Amino acid sequence: MKGSSLETVGVRYTGWAALNRDPLEDLVEYTCPHCGAHGTKAARRPRSEYHFTDGFVQDLHGEMSMCRNCRKSLRVSPVVLLHDRDEQRRFNAVFSADLEVSKN
């Protein structure tokens, strides 16, 4: 079914931002645009395929996934690569409006 998947922003933590994670795990984290559940998926692209745009290293091709909570298809794009806490703060400031659900 073409057009049935919504798009969401994915985050892939590396370096200092991923210190609390198992080094063998390389996950993309996202929030489902259908139900609002937090999800993860294994990163498929190597970091060398990411491109620097808008101040963040991003994979603009994106990836398809399925929400484990509501079982609906979604497109994770862009996938933003965050390396340290300063980048995390900047990312949250830039994307906070996209990540929060409006109460209006």
PyMOL commands that set and color helices and strands:
alter all, ss='L'
color gray80, all
select helices_A, chain A and resi 15-18+47-49+85-99
alter helices_A, ss='H'
color red, helices_A
select strands_A, chain A and resi 6-13+27-31+38-42+51-53+56-59+63-66+73-82
alter strands_A, ss='S'
color yellow, strands_A
deselect
rebuild
show_as cartoon
